[in-house]
Amino acid sequence: AVKVLRTLRNHWKKTTFGVCLLSWGGNWLYGKHCDNLLRRAACQEAQAFGNQPIPSSMPLKKATVFLNPAACKGKARNLFEKNAAPILHLSGLDVTVVKTDYEGQAKKLLELMENTDLIIIAGGDGTVQEVITGLLRRADEAVFSKIPIGFIPLGKNCTLSHVLYPESTNQVRHITNAALAILKGETVPLDVLQIKGEKEQPVFAVTGLRWGSYRDAGIKASKYWYLGPLKTKAAHFFSTFKEWPQKHQAALMYLGPTERPPEEPEEKLSRPPLYVRLYRRLRLYWSSPPKEIPQEVSPEDWEELNLSTIELSIATRNRQLDLMRTEDFMDICIEADTVSKGQFVNRGSQKMDDPHMCPEGSQCIQASRCILQLPEGTEGSFSIDNEEYEAMPVEVKLLPRKLRFFCDPRVRDQMLRAAVQ
């Protein structure tokens, strides 16, 4: 024992390195073991759904998965196959996986999609936007938009996962929770923004649109990777070397919030027989009073605003989802263009975590529809659900409660309790 201690003391550098390596290796193996336990527990829970008897006349539910293998720096396919695919197959679903090969392909594939009972998006924000845009561009979107949608977060940016599932620092737990939420069947209605240029087909978003200096500086942060945790501040700091103050000029027209109609019953009453419908129509025709001359409909009350801002954002209320609210609207945040360079750098770091935050001193507007007019020759880009689009005049229209997404039952219960309080 004395000889061993003497050897370790004489080679203390190698000893220290070996201890660190063993500690790291042990911790890594323990983490892998815990991940396997999570997968096993999730599969056992999914097996319980698959073991439920169904009538022989009832076909299996069809689930169409749109998987973006390029998400998460090319790791998405492996993450899906190890953590989500076994759960979906064990649950008794008839699963069809559609893998996208290039950007924009999901929009085209949605045009050709046949009837399905579930749509599952496996990827990040870009994949979500492509799928819902392809879905809502269909001629029969009124029917297909009623299909419930599941989201399995596999990308670098997964904004919806913060809305639909409990927060988790463990990636395996987060993915398995998302897959199990699809099986449990609880859904929440999410608002959608329809964003249409003068010539382009509309693009649809569940988070929102950003245009301004924070957005432009944030996308350049990856260029300063060698600065580690300081790369975000560096990107915003170097951005201030451009023309300062950075102002974005535009004209905005908007309509105020709309009253939320009552929820439609999910199960409609059965249609009465033909002779009953004919009798009702004849009775209504003979008993109806003479038609009145229709009055002229008053034009919509548009508000107009000329703005100068360092950043403009138009966002849905999905991040602060309130299932009981009585009005439908989107949030328009017009940030003051009088910030100092220090404020710009600090606030830019905050916006990397919460891109649609509306800081103090900003003008906040609630609207159901808006038209954004940009001066001729305006350069730059919009960020629509973290995807880049050329800046141009657009009309943004709120489609309230347009799509239903599967969510964790615990999250839905928290929303309902918060709404009651």
Backbone torsions as a table, in degrees:
resi	resn	phi	psi	omega
1	ALA	NA	-40.5	180.0
2	VAL	-64.8	-38.7	-179.3
3	LYS	-65.3	-40.2	179.3
4	VAL	-64.1	-45.3	179.4
5	LEU	-62.3	-39.0	179.9
6	ARG	-65.0	-40.1	178.9
7	THR	-64.4	-42.9	179.0
8	LEU	-63.8	-37.9	-179.7
9	ARG	-68.2	-40.5	-178.4
10	ASN	-70.1	-24.2	179.5
11	HIS	-119.5	53.0	-172.7
12	TRP	-65.8	-29.6	179.0
13	LYS	-66.7	-46.4	178.1
14	LYS	-65.3	-37.5	179.2
15	THR	-62.5	-45.8	179.8
16	THR	-61.7	-44.7	179.4
17	PHE	-61.8	-43.1	-179.4
18	GLY	-64.2	-41.6	179.0
19	VAL	-62.8	-44.2	179.5
20	CYS	-62.5	-42.2	-179.8
21	LEU	-65.0	-42.8	178.9
22	LEU	-65.2	-39.4	179.2
23	SER	-64.0	-45.6	179.4
24	TRP	-63.7	-43.7	179.9
25	GLY	-62.9	-41.6	178.0
26	GLY	-64.3	-41.0	179.0
27	ASN	-65.2	-39.5	179.3
28	TRP	-64.6	-44.2	179.1
29	LEU	-64.7	-37.7	178.5
30	TYR	-65.4	-40.1	177.7
31	GLY	-62.8	-41.5	177.5
32	LYS	-63.7	-38.7	178.7
33	HIS	-63.7	-44.1	178.7
34	CYS	-63.5	-38.9	177.5
35	ASP	-63.1	-40.2	178.2
36	ASN	-64.7	-37.7	176.6
37	LEU	-63.9	-40.1	177.6
38	LEU	-62.7	-43.7	179.9
39	ARG	-63.8	-42.0	-179.1
40	ARG	-63.7	-43.9	-180.0
41	ALA	-64.1	-40.3	179.7
42	ALA	-66.2	-39.8	179.1
43	CYS	-66.7	-37.5	177.0
44	GLN	-64.2	-38.7	177.6
45	GLU	-67.0	-39.8	178.2
46	ALA	-66.6	-35.6	179.2
47	GLN	-61.3	-33.4	178.5
48	ALA	-63.0	-36.7	175.6
49	PHE	-68.5	-41.2	-178.8
50	GLY	-67.7	-25.1	-179.0
51	ASN	-83.3	-6.5	179.8
52	GLN	-69.0	130.3	-178.4
53	PRO	-70.9	145.0	175.0
54	ILE	-129.0	151.3	178.7
55	PRO	-60.1	145.2	-178.2
56	SER	-62.8	-25.5	-178.5
57	SER	-81.8	-12.2	-176.9
58	MET	-92.1	122.8	179.4
59	PRO	-72.9	159.9	176.1
60	LEU	-66.3	147.4	176.9
61	LYS	-69.7	134.0	179.7
62	LYS	-92.7	131.1	176.5
63	ALA	-121.9	124.3	178.2
64	THR	-105.5	118.2	-178.2
65	VAL	-101.3	126.1	173.0
66	PHE	-103.1	107.5	-174.6
67	LEU	-107.2	128.4	174.8
68	ASN	-101.2	98.7	-176.1
69	PRO	-65.5	-19.9	-177.8
70	ALA	-80.7	-10.9	-178.8
71	ALA	-65.2	157.8	179.3
72	CYS	54.4	45.2	178.2
73	LYS	56.0	41.0	176.4
74	GLY	84.4	3.5	-177.9
75	LYS	-93.2	-4.7	-171.4
76	ALA	-62.5	-40.2	-178.4
77	ARG	-61.0	-46.1	-179.8
78	ASN	-65.1	-41.5	178.9
79	LEU	-62.3	-41.0	180.0
80	PHE	-66.8	-47.4	-175.6
81	GLU	-67.6	-30.1	-179.1
82	LYS	-84.8	-33.5	-169.2
83	ASN	-112.5	-31.7	-174.6
84	ALA	-108.2	-42.1	-175.7
85	ALA	-56.9	-46.5	179.5
86	PRO	-58.6	-37.5	-179.5
87	ILE	-64.9	-44.5	-178.3
88	LEU	-65.9	-41.6	-178.4
89	HIS	-70.2	-38.5	-179.9
90	LEU	-68.9	-21.4	-175.3
91	SER	-76.1	-9.6	-179.5
92	GLY	94.2	6.3	177.1
93	LEU	-78.0	149.0	171.6
94	ASP	-88.9	97.3	-168.9
95	VAL	-96.6	128.8	172.4
96	THR	-118.7	121.7	-179.0
97	VAL	-101.2	123.1	177.5
98	VAL	-110.3	115.1	-179.0
99	LYS	-97.1	132.1	179.1
100	THR	-88.3	141.3	-177.3
101	ASP	-102.9	-20.7	-178.1
102	TYR	-153.1	164.0	-177.3
103	GLU	-65.6	133.4	179.3
104	GLY	91.4	-7.9	-177.2
105	GLN	-67.1	-34.5	-177.9
106	ALA	-60.0	-35.6	178.5
107	LYS	-61.0	-41.9	-179.4
108	LYS	-71.1	-38.7	-179.2
109	LEU	-65.4	-33.7	179.7
110	LEU	-65.6	-29.0	178.2
111	GLU	-66.2	-28.9	-176.9
112	LEU	-98.3	-3.6	-174.6
113	MET	-65.7	134.3	176.1
114	GLU	-87.9	-179.0	-177.6
115	ASN	-58.0	139.0	176.9
116	THR	-147.2	156.2	-179.5
117	ASP	-88.7	-29.8	-179.5
118	LEU	-137.9	145.5	170.0
119	ILE	-115.4	129.2	-179.8
120	ILE	-121.5	126.7	179.9
121	ILE	-104.5	119.1	179.7
122	ALA	-115.5	102.8	-176.6
123	GLY	168.0	-146.8	179.6
124	GLY	-118.1	-159.1	-177.2
125	ASP	-59.8	-38.8	-179.4
126	GLY	-63.2	-40.0	179.0
127	THR	-67.1	-40.2	177.7
128	VAL	-60.1	-46.0	-177.5
129	GLN	-65.2	-40.2	178.7
130	GLU	-62.9	-44.2	-176.3
131	VAL	-67.1	-46.7	-177.6
132	ILE	-70.7	-30.3	176.5
133	THR	-67.3	-45.4	176.6
134	GLY	-62.9	-37.7	-179.5
135	LEU	-65.4	-46.0	-174.3
136	LEU	-84.3	-6.6	172.8
137	ARG	-86.3	-11.2	-179.3
138	ARG	-63.9	149.5	177.2
139	ALA	-65.0	-31.7	-179.6
140	ASP	-101.4	35.8	-176.8
141	GLU	-62.8	-26.0	179.8
142	ALA	-60.7	-33.5	178.3
143	VAL	-83.8	-47.5	-174.4
144	PHE	-71.1	-24.7	179.7
145	SER	-71.2	-10.4	177.4
146	LYS	-88.0	-7.1	177.8
147	ILE	-72.1	126.9	179.3
148	PRO	-66.0	146.0	-174.3
149	ILE	-119.0	133.6	173.9
150	GLY	-106.7	148.9	-179.8
151	PHE	-127.6	120.5	175.6
152	ILE	-107.6	110.7	-172.6
153	PRO	-74.9	112.0	-179.3
154	LEU	-126.5	-6.3	-173.9
155	GLY	-94.7	178.1	178.3
156	LYS	-67.9	-43.9	176.8
157	ASN	-109.9	118.5	-179.2
158	CYS	-131.9	71.4	-174.8
159	THR	-60.0	-40.9	-175.7
160	LEU	-65.1	-26.5	-177.8
161	SER	-63.5	-28.0	178.2
162	HIS	-72.5	-21.3	179.8
163	VAL	-88.5	-38.8	-168.4
164	LEU	-94.5	-24.1	-172.1
165	TYR	-131.5	157.3	175.8
166	PRO	-63.3	148.7	177.9
167	GLU	-66.5	139.8	178.8
168	SER	-152.0	137.3	177.2
169	THR	-87.6	-10.7	179.6
170	ASN	-93.8	117.9	-175.2
171	GLN	-64.1	-39.9	-179.9
172	VAL	-63.4	-44.5	179.3
173	ARG	-62.6	-40.7	-178.3
174	HIS	-63.3	-43.0	-178.5
175	ILE	-70.7	-43.5	-179.7
176	THR	-66.8	-35.9	175.1
177	ASN	-60.3	-41.3	-179.6
178	ALA	-65.3	-42.5	-179.9
179	ALA	-66.6	-40.3	179.0
180	LEU	-68.3	-32.7	178.6
181	ALA	-61.4	-33.6	177.8
182	ILE	-64.2	-39.6	-178.5
183	LEU	-71.3	-32.5	-177.0
184	LYS	-72.9	-22.8	168.2
185	GLY	86.6	0.0	179.0
186	GLU	-76.8	134.0	180.0
187	THR	-128.5	158.0	172.7
188	VAL	-129.7	144.8	178.1
189	PRO	-82.4	132.6	178.7
190	LEU	-114.8	142.4	174.9
191	ASP	-74.6	154.1	177.8
192	VAL	-131.3	141.6	173.7
193	LEU	-100.3	129.2	172.3
194	GLN	-97.9	116.9	-175.2
195	ILE	-115.1	116.2	-172.7
196	LYS	-127.8	126.7	173.0
197	GLY	-83.4	-176.9	-176.5
198	GLU	-69.9	-34.3	-175.9
199	LYS	-120.2	-26.7	-173.6
200	GLU	-74.9	158.6	169.9
201	GLN	-68.7	153.2	-177.8
202	PRO	-66.9	149.4	172.4
203	VAL	-111.8	145.3	-176.8
204	PHE	-117.7	142.7	-175.8
205	ALA	-138.4	145.8	176.5
206	VAL	-104.1	-11.7	178.3
207	THR	-108.1	-62.7	177.8
208	GLY	159.5	-171.4	-177.1
209	LEU	-120.8	139.1	175.9
210	ARG	-127.9	143.0	177.3
211	TRP	-148.6	117.0	179.2
212	GLY	158.1	-171.0	-171.0
213	SER	-74.0	-36.4	178.6
214	TYR	-63.5	-41.5	179.2
215	ARG	-64.0	-44.7	-178.8
216	ASP	-63.9	-39.8	179.8
217	ALA	-72.6	-37.1	-176.4
218	GLY	-63.0	-35.5	-177.4
219	ILE	-73.8	-13.3	179.3
220	LYS	-94.2	-0.2	-176.7
221	ALA	-61.3	-33.6	-177.5
222	SER	-65.4	-20.7	178.8
223	LYS	-67.3	-22.8	-178.0
224	TYR	-104.0	37.0	-176.3
225	TRP	-58.2	-29.5	-176.1
226	TYR	-69.8	-9.8	178.0
227	LEU	-92.2	1.5	176.5
228	GLY	62.3	-130.2	-176.9
229	PRO	-67.3	-10.9	-180.0
230	LEU	-91.5	2.5	-173.6
231	LYS	-64.7	-34.9	-179.5
232	THR	-67.6	-46.8	178.5
233	LYS	-63.5	-36.6	179.2
234	ALA	-63.8	-42.3	-179.7
235	ALA	-61.4	-42.1	179.9
236	HIS	-74.4	-33.9	178.9
237	PHE	-65.0	-47.8	-179.8
238	PHE	-68.0	-25.2	177.3
239	SER	-65.7	-27.3	-179.2
240	THR	-73.1	-10.8	177.9
241	PHE	-73.9	-14.0	176.3
242	LYS	-74.6	-172.1	177.9
243	GLU	-53.8	130.6	-177.7
244	TRP	-134.7	139.4	-2.1
245	PRO	-72.1	150.4	-179.2
246	GLN	-87.4	113.6	-176.8
247	LYS	-118.3	141.4	175.9
248	HIS	-118.3	118.1	-177.2
249	GLN	-96.9	142.0	178.3
250	ALA	-164.6	166.5	172.7
251	ALA	-117.7	136.1	-175.7
252	LEU	-125.3	129.6	170.3
253	MET	-117.8	139.0	-176.6
254	TYR	-151.6	157.2	173.6
255	LEU	-111.1	147.9	-177.2
256	GLY	-72.6	-178.2	-179.7
257	PRO	-61.3	157.6	175.7
258	THR	-113.7	151.1	179.6
259	GLU	-72.7	135.4	-178.2
260	ARG	-77.6	124.1	176.5
261	PRO	-72.9	160.8	178.8
262	PRO	-66.6	154.6	178.9
263	GLU	-63.2	136.7	174.8
264	GLU	-76.1	139.5	177.3
265	PRO	-63.9	138.5	-177.5
266	GLU	-68.4	-39.1	-179.3
267	GLU	-100.8	113.7	-179.6
268	LYS	-84.1	150.5	179.4
269	LEU	-65.6	148.7	179.5
270	SER	-65.7	146.7	-176.8
271	ARG	-71.7	133.7	-179.5
272	PRO	-70.4	163.1	179.6
273	PRO	-61.2	163.7	-175.2
274	LEU	-61.9	-43.7	-176.3
275	TYR	-65.6	-32.0	177.4
276	VAL	-68.5	-40.8	179.6
277	ARG	-67.0	-38.5	177.8
278	LEU	-64.3	-42.8	179.3
279	TYR	-61.6	-43.1	-179.6
280	ARG	-64.0	-41.2	-178.7
281	ARG	-66.2	-42.6	179.0
282	LEU	-64.1	-41.7	-179.5
283	ARG	-65.0	-40.4	178.9
284	LEU	-65.8	-37.2	-177.9
285	TYR	-66.8	-45.8	-176.1
286	TRP	-74.6	-26.5	-177.0
287	SER	-96.7	-5.1	-176.3
288	SER	-75.5	141.0	178.4
289	PRO	-72.7	163.0	178.6
290	PRO	-58.5	143.9	-178.2
291	LYS	-68.4	137.1	177.8
292	GLU	-86.7	155.0	177.4
293	ILE	-70.7	123.8	-177.2
294	PRO	-64.7	138.8	178.4
295	GLN	-83.0	152.8	178.8
296	GLU	-66.7	134.5	-179.5
297	VAL	-81.2	130.2	-179.0
298	SER	-69.3	142.0	179.3
299	PRO	-63.2	152.6	-179.7
300	GLU	-64.8	145.3	-174.0
301	ASP	-87.1	85.2	-179.9
302	TRP	-81.6	137.2	171.4
303	GLU	-99.1	142.9	-179.3
304	GLU	-118.5	145.4	-176.0
305	LEU	-152.8	128.2	170.0
306	ASN	-94.7	130.1	-172.9
307	LEU	-129.0	150.3	171.4
308	SER	-131.3	117.0	-170.2
309	THR	-143.2	155.8	172.9
310	ILE	-83.2	-25.8	173.6
311	GLU	-160.5	141.7	177.3
312	LEU	-119.6	134.8	175.1
313	SER	-133.1	143.5	176.1
314	ILE	-125.0	115.5	-170.6
315	ALA	-132.3	149.1	172.4
316	THR	-74.4	172.3	176.3
317	ARG	-95.2	15.5	-176.7
318	ASN	-63.0	-28.8	-178.7
319	ARG	-71.3	-28.2	175.4
320	GLN	-115.8	59.5	-171.2
321	LEU	-63.3	124.3	178.1
322	ASP	-122.7	107.6	-175.6
323	LEU	-73.4	-10.8	-174.8
324	MET	-112.6	4.3	-175.2
325	ARG	-68.4	154.9	-173.0
326	THR	-102.7	-6.0	179.0
327	GLU	-127.8	150.2	177.0
328	ASP	-112.2	129.8	179.3
329	PHE	-162.6	163.6	170.6
330	MET	-111.8	159.0	-178.3
331	ASP	-99.2	124.4	173.7
332	ILE	-107.8	122.0	-178.5
333	CYS	-114.8	119.0	178.4
334	ILE	-110.9	106.5	-174.6
335	GLU	-84.4	143.4	-179.2
336	ALA	-62.2	145.9	-179.4
337	ASP	-98.2	19.5	-176.5
338	THR	-109.6	25.8	-178.8
339	VAL	-77.7	151.4	175.8
340	SER	-81.9	168.7	-179.9
341	LYS	-65.1	-37.0	177.6
342	GLY	-64.1	-43.3	177.6
343	GLN	-63.1	-38.7	-179.2
344	PHE	-61.7	-44.4	-178.9
345	VAL	-66.4	-45.3	-178.6
346	ASN	-67.5	-43.9	-178.4
347	ARG	-69.2	-32.2	178.0
348	GLY	-61.8	-37.3	176.8
349	SER	-65.3	-39.0	178.4
350	GLN	-65.5	-36.7	-177.1
351	LYS	-73.3	-16.9	174.4
352	MET	-67.1	-31.8	178.1
353	ASP	-85.3	-36.2	-178.9
354	ASP	-134.4	84.6	-172.4
355	PRO	-59.2	-30.0	-175.3
356	HIS	-102.0	20.6	175.4
357	MET	-63.8	144.6	-179.0
358	CYS	-115.4	99.2	-173.2
359	PRO	-69.4	164.9	178.5
360	GLU	-60.3	144.8	-178.9
361	GLY	89.7	-3.3	178.4
362	SER	-86.8	156.6	174.5
363	GLN	-91.9	122.0	-177.5
364	CYS	-111.2	130.5	-177.4
365	ILE	-127.3	137.3	173.8
366	GLN	-103.1	125.1	-173.9
367	ALA	-144.3	154.3	175.5
368	SER	-102.1	-14.9	-178.6
369	ARG	-161.7	144.5	178.6
370	CYS	-151.5	156.6	176.3
371	ILE	-124.3	123.0	-179.5
372	LEU	-107.2	115.7	179.0
373	GLN	-104.5	126.8	-179.9
374	LEU	-106.7	145.8	176.9
375	PRO	-61.2	152.7	178.1
376	GLU	-61.2	140.7	179.6
377	GLY	83.1	7.9	178.3
378	THR	-66.0	127.8	178.1
379	GLU	-104.4	178.1	178.8
380	GLY	104.9	-172.2	-174.5
381	SER	-140.4	154.0	168.1
382	PHE	-90.3	157.4	166.7
383	SER	-115.8	112.8	-179.5
384	ILE	-113.0	109.8	-174.2
385	ASP	51.0	46.3	177.9
386	ASN	66.9	14.0	174.0
387	GLU	-111.1	140.7	-173.4
388	GLU	-87.0	132.4	176.6
389	TYR	-135.4	148.7	178.9
390	GLU	-62.8	136.0	179.2
391	ALA	-70.2	130.4	-179.5
392	MET	-158.9	164.3	174.8
393	PRO	-61.3	133.5	-177.1
394	VAL	-138.5	155.9	169.3
395	GLU	-111.3	127.7	-178.6
396	VAL	-113.8	123.1	-177.8
397	LYS	-122.9	133.9	178.3
398	LEU	-82.8	129.1	172.5
399	LEU	-109.4	91.2	-172.9
400	PRO	-67.7	135.9	175.4
401	ARG	51.1	42.7	-173.7
402	LYS	-76.1	-37.8	-176.0
403	LEU	-124.4	149.3	177.7
404	ARG	-110.7	125.3	-180.0
405	PHE	-112.1	141.7	173.7
406	PHE	-67.4	141.1	177.5
407	CYS	-139.4	163.8	176.8
408	ASP	-67.1	131.3	-179.0
409	PRO	-55.3	-32.3	179.3
410	ARG	-65.0	-38.0	179.3
411	VAL	-67.7	-41.4	178.7
412	ARG	-63.1	-41.7	178.7
413	ASP	-62.3	-40.0	177.5
414	GLN	-62.9	-39.8	177.9
415	MET	-62.4	-44.0	-178.0
416	LEU	-67.5	-40.8	179.0
417	ARG	-64.9	-40.6	179.4
418	ALA	-65.7	-36.2	179.7
419	ALA	-68.0	-38.0	179.9
420	VAL	-68.3	-39.6	-179.3
421	GLN	-71.2	NA	NA
